[in-house]
Amino acid sequence: MSNPIRNRYEFLFLFDCENGNPNGDPDAGNAPRIDPQDMRGLVSDVAIKRRIRNYVQLARRNEMPYAIFVEHATNLNRPITRAHEETEGGLDTGNRGAGKRKVELARQWMCRNFYDVRTFGAVMSTGPNAGQVRGPVQVSFARSVDPVLPLDVSITRMAVADTVKGAKSSEDYVRWEDEQPEDKLRTMGRKALIPYGLYLGKGFISAHLAQETGFSEEDLTLLWEALLQMYEHDRSASKGLMSVREPVFIFRHVGTDTEEAQRAQQAKLGCAPAHKLFDLVEVTKRPGIDAPRSFADYRILFHGSVVPSGVEVGFLMRASDGSAEVRWDWKEAALAQPLHVEVN
């Protein structure tokens, strides 16, 4: 945990959804999120980070230093309180509020012990107060490559969940069921989905913020693993078949200067704008495809011949043993692996 990353990174990942709802919008009856102007699908950064958190929690058993701060159905003030209990001076139960030094000690404790705090950052100024953390890893809203078709499908529910007036035991419910016509014991439901959508997500990693939170090379490796596996352990009927498609494109800034200290500074600050790196990956429908219904309906072209100086490109893929590996020899990787990517 003592070796924070020293390079800036950007990464671009493709994932698709088949016959499911990739990210419901609570303000629209949980219908799939869309951009109403162009009908392209959206998946929020919060949803993506939730899947990464879920994988890390599963893979590392929610044990420190890889515990998850933002857990499902918990009170965030509990771990903040523990941070005060575990650091110098203990928890102040008075009404004065924590001083600046104590808040900083609690903030550092949270960064050391919670993976998502030192990765994504957190607002922890509630309860006893552990301050705020700007996370080195940020993810944008993912957007579908083409417009998606939201569907609202009727389904039959073969049972009801009515409250029976006067029922005080299971036998009362049995008698009530026996008295009802069969069609009164069924009901209708709705299911929101899209037939297919290929989504493109973008992420950013700051070496400067990693120095502040302690985001390490080990943490980075776990992030790559979680990114590839985030939907493999998050299956539900509502989401259909969701898959992260290989490879994930990773851009690592390494610098160009011959002087070591200056090159290290360039590696932290970056050698090219993020948008120019993302533009190296071109995703288009294959000729003759009007309504894509599978990943094979798309052509993925990587413009490797125009990678800016000072930037290395890696292909994140599953190794033969199922683990995640970054192939920095992407030209050889593209030839050796049956990837759905063309390079020029």
DRENTORFI-17058 format. One record per residue (C-alpha): z, x, y; residue number from 1; chain; residue in one letter. Coordinates in nm, 4 decimals, padded with zeros to 6 digits. Layout:
DRENTORFI-17058
+----------+----------+----------+-----+--------+--------+
:        w :        u :        v : num : chaine : residu :
+----------+----------+----------+-----+--------+--------+
:        Z :        X :        Y : NUM :      A :      A :
...
+----------+----------+----------+-----+--------+--------+
//
This chain:
DRENTORFI-17058
+----------+----------+----------+-----+--------+--------+
:        w :        u :        v : num : chaine : residu :
+----------+----------+----------+-----+--------+--------+
:  00.0000 :  00.0000 :  00.0000 :   1 :      A :      M :
:  00.0058 :  00.3058 :  00.2252 :   2 :      A :      S :
: -00.3674 :  00.3713 :  00.2550 :   3 :      A :      N :
: -00.5219 :  00.1234 :  00.5014 :   4 :      A :      P :
: -00.8993 :  00.1069 :  00.4918 :   5 :      A :      I :
: -01.0835 :  00.3345 :  00.7343 :   6 :      A :      R :
: -01.4244 :  00.1699 :  00.7478 :   7 :      A :      N :
: -01.5549 : -00.1424 :  00.9113 :   8 :      A :      R :
: -01.7275 : -00.3825 :  00.6744 :   9 :      A :      Y :
: -01.9404 : -00.6934 :  00.6861 :  10 :      A :      E :
: -02.0302 : -00.8955 :  00.3801 :  11 :      A :      F :
: -02.2716 : -01.1774 :  00.3050 :  12 :      A :      L :
: -02.2357 : -01.4029 :  00.0032 :  13 :      A :      F :
: -02.4354 : -01.6881 : -00.1465 :  14 :      A :      L :
: -02.2804 : -01.9737 : -00.3395 :  15 :      A :      F :
: -02.4187 : -02.3039 : -00.4562 :  16 :      A :      D :
: -02.2989 : -02.6509 : -00.5478 :  17 :      A :      C :
: -02.4663 : -02.8706 : -00.8059 :  18 :      A :      E :
: -02.3825 : -03.2423 : -00.8218 :  19 :      A :      N :
: -02.0543 : -03.2093 : -00.6367 :  20 :      A :      G :
: -01.8754 : -03.2118 : -00.3043 :  21 :      A :      N :
: -01.8312 : -02.8499 : -00.1895 :  22 :      A :      P :
: -01.6037 : -02.9349 :  00.1047 :  23 :      A :      N :
: -01.5018 : -03.2884 :  00.1984 :  24 :      A :      G :
: -01.4551 : -03.3914 :  00.5601 :  25 :      A :      D :
: -01.1329 : -03.5945 :  00.5993 :  26 :      A :      P :
: -01.2658 : -03.7445 :  00.9241 :  27 :      A :      D :
: -01.5676 : -03.8848 :  00.7391 :  28 :      A :      A :
: -01.4066 : -04.0443 :  00.4346 :  29 :      A :      G :
: -01.4134 : -03.7076 :  00.2520 :  30 :      A :      N :
: -01.7941 : -03.7026 :  00.2559 :  31 :      A :      A :
: -01.9530 : -03.3556 :  00.2272 :  32 :      A :      P :
: -01.9381 : -03.1707 :  00.5574 :  33 :      A :      R :
: -02.2732 : -03.1576 :  00.7355 :  34 :      A :      I :
: -02.4202 : -03.0552 :  01.0674 :  35 :      A :      D :
: -02.5440 : -03.3939 :  01.1970 :  36 :      A :      P :
: -02.8238 : -03.2353 :  01.3989 :  37 :      A :      Q :
: -03.0052 : -03.0634 :  01.1139 :  38 :      A :      D :
: -02.8269 : -03.2102 :  00.8060 :  39 :      A :      M :
: -02.7372 : -02.8681 :  00.6702 :  40 :      A :      R :
: -02.4196 : -02.8559 :  00.4690 :  41 :      A :      G :
: -02.1051 : -02.6828 :  00.5925 :  42 :      A :      L :
: -01.8080 : -02.5300 :  00.4129 :  43 :      A :      V :
: -01.5139 : -02.4388 :  00.6336 :  44 :      A :      S :
: -01.3602 : -02.0936 :  00.6526 :  45 :      A :      D :
: -01.0279 : -02.2557 :  00.5579 :  46 :      A :      V :
: -01.1760 : -02.3847 :  00.2307 :  47 :      A :      A :
: -01.3164 : -02.0418 :  00.1424 :  48 :      A :      I :
: -00.9893 : -01.8630 :  00.2193 :  49 :      A :      K :
: -00.8009 : -02.1236 :  00.0150 :  50 :      A :      R :
: -01.0067 : -02.0338 : -00.2925 :  51 :      A :      R :
: -00.9457 : -01.6630 : -00.2362 :  52 :      A :      I :
: -00.5725 : -01.7280 : -00.1996 :  53 :      A :      R :
: -00.5722 : -01.9387 : -00.5176 :  54 :      A :      N :
: -00.7392 : -01.6626 : -00.7182 :  55 :      A :      Y :
: -00.5024 : -01.3928 : -00.5917 :  56 :      A :      V :
: -00.2042 : -01.6168 : -00.6644 :  57 :      A :      Q :
: -00.3303 : -01.6697 : -01.0193 :  58 :      A :      L :
: -00.4369 : -01.3113 : -01.0870 :  59 :      A :      A :
: -00.1238 : -01.1477 : -00.9401 :  60 :      A :      R :
:  00.1247 : -01.4207 : -01.0484 :  61 :      A :      R :
:  00.2298 : -01.4766 : -00.6887 :  62 :      A :      N :
:  00.4500 : -01.1684 : -00.7060 :  63 :      A :      E :
:  00.5175 : -00.9377 : -00.4121 :  64 :      A :      M :
:  00.3417 : -00.7408 : -00.2702 :  65 :      A :      P :
:  00.0595 : -00.9803 : -00.3610 :  66 :      A :      Y :
:  00.2462 : -01.3045 : -00.2985 :  67 :      A :      A :
:  00.0771 : -01.5839 : -00.1034 :  68 :      A :      I :
:  00.2358 : -01.7080 :  00.2185 :  69 :      A :      F :
:  00.0277 : -02.0237 :  00.2694 :  70 :      A :      V :
:  00.0988 : -02.1953 : -00.0625 :  71 :      A :      E :
:  00.0223 : -02.5545 : -00.1470 :  72 :      A :      H :
:  00.3005 : -02.8015 : -00.0608 :  73 :      A :      A :
:  00.5579 : -02.5543 :  00.0700 :  74 :      A :      T :
:  00.7590 : -02.4978 :  00.3869 :  75 :      A :      N :
:  00.6360 : -02.1851 :  00.5658 :  76 :      A :      L :
:  00.9739 : -02.1363 :  00.7280 :  77 :      A :      N :
:  01.1248 : -02.0461 :  00.3900 :  78 :      A :      R :
:  00.9525 : -01.7047 :  00.3545 :  79 :      A :      P :
:  00.9940 : -01.6431 :  00.7293 :  80 :      A :      I :
:  01.3668 : -01.6990 :  00.6878 :  81 :      A :      T :
:  01.3723 : -01.4620 :  00.3924 :  82 :      A :      R :
:  01.1962 : -01.1974 :  00.6024 :  83 :      A :      A :
:  01.4911 : -01.2092 :  00.8427 :  84 :      A :      H :
:  01.7417 : -01.2018 :  00.5565 :  85 :      A :      E :
:  01.5766 : -00.8973 :  00.3986 :  86 :      A :      E :
:  01.5473 : -00.6855 :  00.7149 :  87 :      A :      T :
:  01.7976 : -00.4997 :  00.9276 :  88 :      A :      E :
:  02.0565 : -00.7261 :  01.0865 :  89 :      A :      G :
:  02.0017 : -01.0180 :  00.8513 :  90 :      A :      G :
:  01.9454 : -01.3762 :  00.9605 :  91 :      A :      L :
:  02.0913 : -01.4791 :  01.2937 :  92 :      A :      D :
:  02.2233 : -01.8318 :  01.2461 :  93 :      A :      T :
:  02.3094 : -01.8737 :  01.6136 :  94 :      A :      G :
:  02.0982 : -02.0334 :  01.8818 :  95 :      A :      N :
:  01.9974 : -01.7183 :  02.0654 :  96 :      A :      R :
:  01.6719 : -01.6665 :  01.8807 :  97 :      A :      G :
:  01.5477 : -01.3381 :  01.7338 :  98 :      A :      A :
:  01.4908 : -01.0424 :  01.9638 :  99 :      A :      G :
:  01.1611 : -00.8569 :  01.9908 : 100 :      A :      K :
:  01.2649 : -00.5775 :  01.7518 : 101 :      A :      R :
:  01.3901 : -00.8206 :  01.4884 : 102 :      A :      K :
:  01.0708 : -01.0252 :  01.5078 : 103 :      A :      V :
:  00.8689 : -00.7080 :  01.4577 : 104 :      A :      E :
:  01.0757 : -00.6087 :  01.1534 : 105 :      A :      L :
:  01.0207 : -00.9541 :  01.0039 : 106 :      A :      A :
:  00.6480 : -00.9337 :  01.0804 : 107 :      A :      R :
:  00.6200 : -00.5992 :  00.9026 : 108 :      A :      Q :
:  00.8111 : -00.7341 :  00.6012 : 109 :      A :      W :
:  00.5725 : -01.0288 :  00.5778 : 110 :      A :      M :
:  00.2707 : -00.7978 :  00.5929 : 111 :      A :      C :
:  00.4091 : -00.5743 :  00.3196 : 112 :      A :      R :
:  00.4849 : -00.8554 :  00.0790 : 113 :      A :      N :
:  00.2236 : -01.1277 :  00.1351 : 114 :      A :      F :
: -00.1386 : -01.0546 :  00.0574 : 115 :      A :      Y :
: -00.2821 : -01.3326 :  00.2707 : 116 :      A :      D :
: -00.0762 : -01.2303 :  00.5749 : 117 :      A :      V :
: -00.2055 : -00.8731 :  00.5791 : 118 :      A :      R :
: -00.5565 : -00.9942 :  00.4897 : 119 :      A :      T :
: -00.6224 : -01.3069 :  00.6963 : 120 :      A :      F :
: -00.3324 : -01.2916 :  00.9396 : 121 :      A :      G :
: -00.0879 : -01.5730 :  01.0130 : 122 :      A :      A :
:  00.1009 : -01.7549 :  01.2850 : 123 :      A :      V :
:  00.4662 : -01.7116 :  01.1884 : 124 :      A :      M :
:  00.6386 : -01.7945 :  01.5165 : 125 :      A :      S :
:  00.8074 : -02.1038 :  01.3694 : 126 :      A :      T :
:  01.1587 : -02.1147 :  01.2278 : 127 :      A :      G :
:  01.3431 : -01.7837 :  01.2739 : 128 :      A :      P :
:  01.0151 : -01.6329 :  01.4104 : 129 :      A :      N :
:  00.8168 : -01.3515 :  01.2483 : 130 :      A :      A :
:  00.5566 : -01.3322 :  01.5232 : 131 :      A :      G :
:  00.1826 : -01.3462 :  01.4801 : 132 :      A :      Q :
: -00.0580 : -01.1304 :  01.2813 : 133 :      A :      V :
: -00.4282 : -01.0865 :  01.3469 : 134 :      A :      R :
: -00.5865 : -01.0394 :  01.0078 : 135 :      A :      G :
: -00.8549 : -00.7773 :  00.9457 : 136 :      A :      P :
: -01.0569 : -01.0114 :  00.7212 : 137 :      A :      V :
: -01.2285 : -01.3072 :  00.8834 : 138 :      A :      Q :
: -01.4752 : -01.5545 :  00.7322 : 139 :      A :      V :
: -01.7072 : -01.7880 :  00.9194 : 140 :      A :      S :
: -01.8129 : -02.1411 :  00.8279 : 141 :      A :      F :
: -02.0694 : -02.1225 :  00.5481 : 142 :      A :      A :
: -02.3938 : -02.3132 :  00.6071 : 143 :      A :      R :
: -02.6526 : -02.4343 :  00.3570 : 144 :      A :      S :
: -02.9927 : -02.2687 :  00.3694 : 145 :      A :      V :
: -03.1690 : -02.6069 :  00.3714 : 146 :      A :      D :
: -03.0650 : -02.9624 :  00.4567 : 147 :      A :      P :
: -02.8532 : -03.1336 :  00.1921 : 148 :      A :      V :
: -02.8552 : -03.4974 :  00.0853 : 149 :      A :      L :
: -02.5071 : -03.6556 :  00.0923 : 150 :      A :      P :
: -02.4737 : -03.9330 : -00.1651 : 151 :      A :      L :
: -02.2054 : -04.1973 : -00.2017 : 152 :      A :      D :
: -02.2071 : -04.3006 : -00.5658 : 153 :      A :      V :
: -02.0357 : -04.6074 : -00.7111 : 154 :      A :      S :
: -01.8217 : -04.5524 : -01.0182 : 155 :      A :      I :
: -01.6293 : -04.7861 : -01.2472 : 156 :      A :      T :
: -01.2596 : -04.7282 : -01.2944 : 157 :      A :      R :
: -01.1582 : -04.8688 : -01.6318 : 158 :      A :      M :
: -00.8024 : -04.9505 : -01.5250 : 159 :      A :      A :
: -00.6048 : -05.0730 : -01.2264 : 160 :      A :      V :
: -00.2817 : -04.9610 : -01.0603 : 161 :      A :      A :
: -00.1485 : -05.2899 : -00.9309 : 162 :      A :      D :
:  00.2111 : -05.3502 : -00.8406 : 163 :      A :      T :
:  00.3321 : -05.6437 : -01.0507 : 164 :      A :      V :
:  00.5811 : -05.8621 : -00.8690 : 165 :      A :      K :
:  00.9039 : -05.8963 : -01.0605 : 166 :      A :      G :
:  00.8204 : -05.6331 : -01.3223 : 167 :      A :      A :
:  01.1325 : -05.4381 : -01.4170 : 168 :      A :      K :
:  01.0271 : -05.2737 : -01.7420 : 169 :      A :      S :
:  00.7199 : -05.1509 : -01.9293 : 170 :      A :      S :
:  00.7332 : -05.4688 : -02.1397 : 171 :      A :      E :
:  00.6865 : -05.6751 : -01.8228 : 172 :      A :      D :
:  00.3667 : -05.4787 : -01.7498 : 173 :      A :      Y :
:  00.2443 : -05.5325 : -02.1068 : 174 :      A :      V :
:  00.2919 : -05.9097 : -02.0756 : 175 :      A :      R :
:  00.1133 : -05.9066 : -01.7384 : 176 :      A :      W :
: -00.1828 : -05.7151 : -01.8857 : 177 :      A :      E :
: -00.2103 : -05.9619 : -02.1748 : 178 :      A :      D :
: -00.2343 : -06.2497 : -01.9283 : 179 :      A :      E :
: -00.5209 : -06.0995 : -01.7243 : 180 :      A :      Q :
: -00.8949 : -06.1434 : -01.7876 : 181 :      A :      P :
: -01.0508 : -05.8129 : -01.8918 : 182 :      A :      E :
: -01.2652 : -05.7833 : -01.5806 : 183 :      A :      D :
: -00.9495 : -05.8053 : -01.3668 : 184 :      A :      K :
: -00.8261 : -05.4852 : -01.5295 : 185 :      A :      L :
: -01.1204 : -05.2835 : -01.4006 : 186 :      A :      R :
: -01.2075 : -05.1797 : -01.0488 : 187 :      A :      T :
: -01.4774 : -04.9934 : -00.8583 : 188 :      A :      M :
: -01.4563 : -04.6557 : -00.6897 : 189 :      A :      G :
: -01.6709 : -04.4194 : -00.4844 : 190 :      A :      R :
: -01.7681 : -04.0578 : -00.5329 : 191 :      A :      K :
: -01.9244 : -03.8382 : -00.2627 : 192 :      A :      A :
: -02.1565 : -03.5544 : -00.3636 : 193 :      A :      L :
: -02.4740 : -03.3628 : -00.2923 : 194 :      A :      I :
: -02.7386 : -03.3066 : -00.5634 : 195 :      A :      P :
: -02.7715 : -02.9379 : -00.4727 : 196 :      A :      Y :
: -02.7025 : -02.6972 : -00.1918 : 197 :      A :      G :
: -02.7249 : -02.3187 : -00.1567 : 198 :      A :      L :
: -02.4766 : -02.1925 :  00.1020 : 199 :      A :      Y :
: -02.4660 : -01.8643 :  00.2891 : 200 :      A :      L :
: -02.1285 : -01.7249 :  00.3965 : 201 :      A :      G :
: -02.0496 : -01.4299 :  00.6226 : 202 :      A :      K :
: -01.7380 : -01.2167 :  00.6462 : 203 :      A :      G :
: -01.6034 : -00.9375 :  00.8632 : 204 :      A :      F :
: -01.3425 : -00.6665 :  00.8016 : 205 :      A :      I :
: -01.1853 : -00.4668 :  01.0861 : 206 :      A :      S :
: -01.0504 : -00.1206 :  01.0079 : 207 :      A :      A :
: -00.8451 : -00.1224 :  01.3298 : 208 :      A :      H :
: -00.6626 : -00.4440 :  01.2382 : 209 :      A :      L :
: -00.6192 : -00.3125 :  00.8832 : 210 :      A :      A :
: -00.4167 : -00.0246 :  01.0271 : 211 :      A :      Q :
: -00.1795 : -00.2770 :  01.1837 : 212 :      A :      E :
: -00.1292 : -00.4970 :  00.8762 : 213 :      A :      T :
: -00.1556 : -00.2322 :  00.6037 : 214 :      A :      G :
: -00.4652 : -00.3866 :  00.4412 : 215 :      A :      F :
: -00.5429 : -00.1175 :  00.1855 : 216 :      A :      S :
: -00.8219 : -00.0013 : -00.0406 : 217 :      A :      E :
: -00.6406 : -00.1778 : -00.3257 : 218 :      A :      E :
: -00.6342 : -00.4969 : -00.1211 : 219 :      A :      D :
: -01.0059 : -00.4602 : -00.0519 : 220 :      A :      L :
: -01.0824 : -00.4251 : -00.4231 : 221 :      A :      T :
: -00.8829 : -00.7413 : -00.4897 : 222 :      A :      L :
: -01.0734 : -00.9218 : -00.2141 : 223 :      A :      L :
: -01.4067 : -00.8357 : -00.3787 : 224 :      A :      W :
: -01.2720 : -00.9539 : -00.7144 : 225 :      A :      E :
: -01.1477 : -01.2810 : -00.5650 : 226 :      A :      A :
: -01.4734 : -01.3408 : -00.3808 : 227 :      A :      L :
: -01.6729 : -01.3240 : -00.7032 : 228 :      A :      L :
: -01.4235 : -01.5280 : -00.9059 : 229 :      A :      Q :
: -01.2991 : -01.7818 : -00.6504 : 230 :      A :      M :
: -01.4730 : -02.0823 : -00.8053 : 231 :      A :      Y :
: -01.4284 : -01.9823 : -01.1695 : 232 :      A :      E :
: -01.0675 : -02.1043 : -01.1710 : 233 :      A :      H :
: -01.1065 : -02.3896 : -00.9242 : 234 :      A :      D :
: -01.2991 : -02.6410 : -01.1321 : 235 :      A :      R :
: -01.2787 : -03.0136 : -01.0688 : 236 :      A :      S :
: -01.5046 : -03.3093 : -01.1361 : 237 :      A :      A :
: -01.5377 : -03.3741 : -00.7642 : 238 :      A :      S :
: -01.6799 : -03.0275 : -00.6934 : 239 :      A :      K :
: -01.9440 : -03.0326 : -00.9647 : 240 :      A :      G :
: -02.0658 : -02.6845 : -01.0566 : 241 :      A :      L :
: -01.9921 : -02.4284 : -00.7870 : 242 :      A :      M :
: -02.0884 : -02.0637 : -00.8359 : 243 :      A :      S :
: -02.0883 : -01.7438 : -00.6324 : 244 :      A :      V :
: -02.4270 : -01.5844 : -00.6848 : 245 :      A :      R :
: -02.4724 : -01.2121 : -00.7395 : 246 :      A :      E :
: -02.4974 : -00.9834 : -00.5678 : 247 :      A :      P :
: -02.2658 : -01.0142 : -00.2714 : 248 :      A :      V :
: -02.4125 : -00.7904 : -00.0015 : 249 :      A :      F :
: -02.1591 : -00.5442 :  00.1424 : 250 :      A :      I :
: -02.2246 : -00.3337 :  00.4519 : 251 :      A :      F :
: -01.9947 : -00.0343 :  00.5005 : 252 :      A :      R :
: -02.0008 :  00.1618 :  00.8251 : 253 :      A :      H :
: -01.9672 :  00.5367 :  00.7626 : 254 :      A :      V :
: -02.0883 :  00.6979 :  01.0867 : 255 :      A :      G :
: -02.3598 :  00.9500 :  01.1633 : 256 :      A :      T :
: -02.1948 :  01.2262 :  01.3667 : 257 :      A :      D :
: -02.1684 :  01.5754 :  01.2191 : 258 :      A :      T :
: -01.8186 :  01.6179 :  01.3590 : 259 :      A :      E :
: -01.5645 :  01.4702 :  01.1174 : 260 :      A :      E :
: -01.3271 :  01.3111 :  01.3685 : 261 :      A :      A :
: -01.6097 :  01.1484 :  01.5624 : 262 :      A :      Q :
: -01.7698 :  01.0231 :  01.2405 : 263 :      A :      R :
: -01.4371 :  00.8694 :  01.1348 : 264 :      A :      A :
: -01.4181 :  00.6893 :  01.4684 : 265 :      A :      Q :
: -01.7737 :  00.5591 :  01.4240 : 266 :      A :      Q :
: -01.6818 :  00.4345 :  01.0764 : 267 :      A :      A :
: -01.4029 :  00.2262 :  01.2281 : 268 :      A :      K :
: -01.5979 :  00.0972 :  01.5272 : 269 :      A :      L :
: -01.9240 :  00.0396 :  01.3415 : 270 :      A :      G :
: -02.2774 :  00.1682 :  01.3710 : 271 :      A :      C :
: -02.4751 : -00.1570 :  01.3982 : 272 :      A :      A :
: -02.4170 : -00.5155 :  01.5151 : 273 :      A :      P :
: -02.3142 : -00.7566 :  01.2413 : 274 :      A :      A :
: -02.6047 : -00.9945 :  01.3050 : 275 :      A :      H :
: -02.8602 : -00.7186 :  01.2464 : 276 :      A :      K :
: -02.7038 : -00.6424 :  00.9102 : 277 :      A :      L :
: -02.6983 : -01.0075 :  00.8078 : 278 :      A :      F :
: -03.0648 : -01.0376 :  00.9062 : 279 :      A :      D :
: -03.1497 : -00.7835 :  00.6355 : 280 :      A :      L :
: -03.1025 : -01.0624 :  00.3795 : 281 :      A :      V :
: -03.3749 : -01.3272 :  00.3867 : 282 :      A :      E :
: -03.3360 : -01.6465 :  00.1845 : 283 :      A :      V :
: -03.6342 : -01.8816 :  00.1559 : 284 :      A :      T :
: -03.7586 : -02.1566 : -00.0733 : 285 :      A :      K :
: -04.0164 : -02.0519 : -00.3255 : 286 :      A :      R :
: -04.3716 : -02.1810 : -00.2683 : 287 :      A :      P :
: -04.4202 : -02.5381 : -00.3838 : 288 :      A :      G :
: -04.0497 : -02.6272 : -00.3727 : 289 :      A :      I :
: -03.9750 : -02.9194 : -00.1432 : 290 :      A :      D :
: -03.6318 : -03.0266 : -00.2658 : 291 :      A :      A :
: -03.4415 : -02.7310 : -00.4189 : 292 :      A :      P :
: -03.2274 : -02.8216 : -00.7165 : 293 :      A :      R :
: -03.1325 : -02.4786 : -00.8522 : 294 :      A :      S :
: -03.0766 : -02.1197 : -00.7455 : 295 :      A :      F :
: -03.4067 : -02.0295 : -00.9105 : 296 :      A :      A :
: -03.5848 : -02.2372 : -00.6453 : 297 :      A :      D :
: -03.5023 : -01.9692 : -00.3880 : 298 :      A :      Y :
: -03.6372 : -01.6237 : -00.3123 : 299 :      A :      R :
: -03.3792 : -01.3650 : -00.1988 : 300 :      A :      I :
: -03.5347 : -01.0682 : -00.0184 : 301 :      A :      L :
: -03.3310 : -00.7681 :  00.0952 : 302 :      A :      F :
: -03.4970 : -00.5519 :  00.3614 : 303 :      A :      H :
: -03.3463 : -00.2263 :  00.2431 : 304 :      A :      G :
: -03.6040 : -00.0070 :  00.4130 : 305 :      A :      S :
: -03.4662 : -00.0845 :  00.7592 : 306 :      A :      V :
: -03.0925 : -00.0405 :  00.7026 : 307 :      A :      V :
: -02.9505 :  00.1146 :  01.0234 : 308 :      A :      P :
: -02.8278 :  00.4725 :  01.0202 : 309 :      A :      S :
: -02.4574 :  00.5121 :  00.9558 : 310 :      A :      G :
: -02.4397 :  00.2027 :  00.7352 : 311 :      A :      V :
: -02.4210 :  00.2005 :  00.3565 : 312 :      A :      E :
: -02.5157 : -00.1052 :  00.1522 : 313 :      A :      V :
: -02.3464 : -00.2060 : -00.1688 : 314 :      A :      G :
: -02.4204 : -00.4803 : -00.4201 : 315 :      A :      F :
: -02.1023 : -00.6486 : -00.5427 : 316 :      A :      L :
: -02.1504 : -00.7587 : -00.9030 : 317 :      A :      M :
: -01.9609 : -00.8279 : -01.2218 : 318 :      A :      R :
: -01.9288 : -00.5235 : -01.4445 : 319 :      A :      A :
: -01.9834 : -00.5377 : -01.8184 : 320 :      A :      S :
: -01.6095 : -00.5938 : -01.8712 : 321 :      A :      D :
: -01.6058 : -00.8849 : -01.6251 : 322 :      A :      G :
: -01.4382 : -00.6948 : -01.3412 : 323 :      A :      S :
: -01.5886 : -00.6638 : -00.9939 : 324 :      A :      A :
: -01.7709 : -00.3486 : -00.8996 : 325 :      A :      E :
: -01.9609 : -00.2434 : -00.5886 : 326 :      A :      V :
: -02.2844 : -00.0610 : -00.6656 : 327 :      A :      R :
: -02.3536 :  00.1593 : -00.3659 : 328 :      A :      W :
: -02.6680 :  00.2803 : -00.5417 : 329 :      A :      D :
: -02.8179 : -00.0595 : -00.4706 : 330 :      A :      W :
: -03.1749 :  00.0522 : -00.5379 : 331 :      A :      K :
: -03.0875 :  00.1493 : -00.8944 : 332 :      A :      E :
: -02.8715 : -00.1604 : -00.9339 : 333 :      A :      A :
: -03.1604 : -00.3836 : -00.8321 : 334 :      A :      A :
: -03.3796 : -00.2253 : -01.0979 : 335 :      A :      L :
: -03.1212 : -00.2021 : -01.3748 : 336 :      A :      A :
: -02.9708 : -00.5493 : -01.3447 : 337 :      A :      Q :
: -03.1479 : -00.8853 : -01.3881 : 338 :      A :      P :
: -03.0697 : -00.9788 : -01.0273 : 339 :      A :      L :
: -03.2294 : -01.2662 : -00.8441 : 340 :      A :      H :
: -03.3088 : -01.0333 : -00.5541 : 341 :      A :      V :
: -03.6236 : -00.8614 : -00.4350 : 342 :      A :      E :
: -03.6008 : -00.5455 : -00.2241 : 343 :      A :      V :
: -03.8381 : -00.3732 :  00.0083 : 344 :      A :      N :
+----------+----------+----------+-----+--------+--------+
//
